[in-house]
Amino acid sequence: MKDEKKSAVDPRILRTRQLIRGAFVELLQEMDIEKLSVNKIAERATINRVTFYLHYRDITDMMEKMADEMIENIERIVDEYAPHFEKQRTEEAWPVLVKLLEHFAENASFYQVVLATKRTPIFTERLLKLLSTLVKAKIDRVEMEDELEESGIHKEIAIWYGSSALIGTIVAWLRKDMPYSPHFLAKQFSLIRSYSYNDLL
């Protein structure tokens, strides 16, 4: 239902939002978020203030909606590739992670601004929440709870650890201008997991 609604959005609306998002990213590369204004965003996006307010109440609302769209895009990737890593516990790269990293690389200018800087924590917080859900789902899929319990590891702490390791590495990768390919980085996760007997990644 969500996809049907998204596909029905007027292309002109999508284009305007893309212009606003592009302006937001460009300006954040040049200045602190505290210095951003609707006027500056509208001017850079080559629209007027009235057009901006047709889409967003203010800058905070704009960022919240952009974060929602980010999570929706990531969730679509997860839903599409989930069947490919069901119960996977090998040293091969985690397929869904490869696709997520490819998505980040394809939209590098956006993610390097919203995730790899400390200016917009809302995006990092939303992504961390989603990664926590993915780690929990993987623990459940491969039926690790008994193993964790036998090792004296609390499931909640395991989820914190796994999701924090993921987001920390993704952010570092973006900050270093993605020196490794998505597949190589995902394979490194799998090797580290295998070496440390840590199947949380």
C-alpha positions in Angstrom: 0.0 0.0 0.0 2.8 2.4 0.9 4.5 1.7 -2.5 1.2 2.4 -4.4 0.8 5.7 -2.6 4.4 6.6 -3.3 4.1 5.8 -7.0 1.0 7.9 -7.3 2.8 11.1 -6.2 2.9 13.8 -8.8 6.3 13.8 -10.6 6.4 17.6 -10.1 6.1 17.1 -6.3 8.9 14.5 -6.4 11.1 16.8 -8.4 10.6 19.7 -6.1 11.4 17.5 -3.1 14.6 16.3 -4.8 15.6 19.9 -5.4 15.0 20.8 -1.8 16.9 17.7 -0.6 19.8 18.5 -3.0 19.9 22.1 -1.7 19.9 20.9 1.9 22.8 18.5 1.2 24.8 21.2 -0.6 24.3 23.8 2.1 25.2 21.4 4.9 28.5 20.8 3.1 29.2 24.6 3.3 27.8 25.6 6.7 26.6 24.5 10.1 22.9 23.5 10.4 22.3 26.3 12.8 23.0 28.7 9.9 20.5 27.1 7.6 17.3 29.0 6.8 14.2 28.3 4.6 15.3 31.3 2.5 18.7 29.8 1.8 17.3 26.3 1.0 14.6 27.8 -1.3 17.2 30.0 -3.1 19.6 27.1 -3.6 16.8 24.9 -4.8 15.6 27.6 -7.2 12.1 27.7 -5.7 10.3 30.3 -3.6 9.5 30.1 0.1 5.8 29.5 -0.6 6.7 26.3 -2.5 8.9 25.1 0.4 6.0 25.6 2.8 3.7 23.6 0.6 5.9 20.6 1.3 7.3 21.2 4.8 6.3 23.2 7.9 9.9 24.1 8.7 13.4 22.7 8.5 12.8 20.3 11.4 9.8 18.9 9.6 11.8 18.6 6.4 14.5 16.6 8.1 12.0 14.3 9.8 10.3 13.6 6.5 13.7 13.0 4.8 14.6 10.6 7.6 11.3 8.8 7.0 12.0 8.5 3.3 15.5 7.2 4.1 14.2 4.5 6.3 11.5 3.6 3.8 14.1 3.2 1.1 16.3 1.0 3.3 13.3 -1.1 4.4 12.4 -1.8 0.7 15.9 -3.1 0.2 15.7 -5.3 3.3 12.3 -6.7 2.3 13.5 -7.4 -1.2 16.7 -9.3 -0.2 15.6 -10.8 3.1 14.9 -14.3 1.5 18.5 -14.4 0.2 20.1 -14.5 3.7 17.5 -16.5 5.6 19.4 -18.5 8.3 22.7 -17.7 6.7 25.7 -18.4 9.0 28.6 -18.7 6.6 31.6 -16.5 5.9 30.0 -15.2 2.7 29.0 -11.6 2.6 25.6 -10.8 4.1 23.6 -10.2 0.9 21.3 -7.5 2.4 24.3 -5.6 3.8 25.9 -5.6 0.4 22.7 -4.1 -1.1 22.5 -1.5 1.7 26.1 -0.5 1.2 25.5 -0.2 -2.5 22.5 2.0 -1.8 24.7 4.3 0.4 27.4 4.4 -2.2 24.9 5.3 -5.0 23.6 8.2 -2.8 26.9 9.1 -1.3 26.5 12.9 -1.2 23.4 12.6 0.9 24.6 9.9 3.3 28.0 11.5 3.8 26.2 14.6 5.0 23.4 13.1 7.1 25.3 10.1 8.6 29.0 10.9 8.5 28.7 14.3 10.3 27.4 15.2 13.7 25.1 17.9 12.3 22.0 15.8 11.8 21.6 13.1 14.5 18.0 12.4 13.6 19.2 10.3 10.6 21.8 8.4 12.6 19.2 7.7 15.3 16.7 6.4 12.8 19.2 4.2 11.1 20.5 2.8 14.4 17.0 1.9 15.4 16.5 0.0 12.0 19.8 -1.8 12.3 18.9 -2.9 15.8 15.7 -4.4 14.4 17.7 -6.2 11.7 20.2 -7.6 14.2 17.4 -8.8 16.4 15.7 -10.4 13.4 18.9 -12.2 12.4 19.4 -13.5 15.9 15.8 -14.8 15.9 16.2 -16.3 12.4 19.4 -18.3 13.1 18.0 -19.3 16.5 20.9 -17.9 18.5 19.1 -17.2 21.7 20.1 -20.5 23.3 23.7 -20.0 22.3 23.7 -16.5 23.7 22.2 -17.7 27.0 24.7 -20.5 27.3 27.5 -17.9 26.8 26.0 -15.7 29.5 25.2 -13.0 26.9 22.0 -11.0 27.3 20.1 -10.7 24.0 19.5 -7.0 24.4 23.2 -6.3 24.9 24.0 -8.4 21.9 21.7 -6.3 19.8 23.2 -3.1 21.1 26.7 -4.4 20.3 25.8 -5.7 16.8 23.9 -2.7 15.7 26.5 -0.3 17.1 29.3 -2.1 15.3 27.3 -1.9 12.0 26.5 1.8 12.1 30.0 2.7 13.4 31.7 0.9 10.5 29.2 2.3 7.9 29.8 5.9 9.2 33.6 5.4 9.2 33.4 4.0 5.7 31.5 7.1 4.5 33.8 9.5 6.3 36.8 7.8 4.6 35.1 8.4 1.2 34.2 4.6 0.8 37.7 3.2 0.2 36.3 -0.4 -0.1 33.6 -1.8 -2.3 30.2 -2.7 -0.7 30.8 -6.4 -1.3 34.3 -6.3 0.2 33.1 -4.4 3.3 30.2 -6.8 3.8 32.6 -9.8 3.5 34.9 -8.2 6.1 31.9 -8.1 8.5 31.4 -11.8 7.9 35.0 -12.7 8.4 35.2 -10.7 11.6 32.0 -12.4 12.8 33.5 -15.9 12.0 36.9 -15.1 13.6 35.4 -13.8 16.8 32.5 -16.3 16.8 30.2 -13.3 16.8 27.2 -14.0 14.6 25.6 -10.7 15.4 26.7 -8.8 12.3 
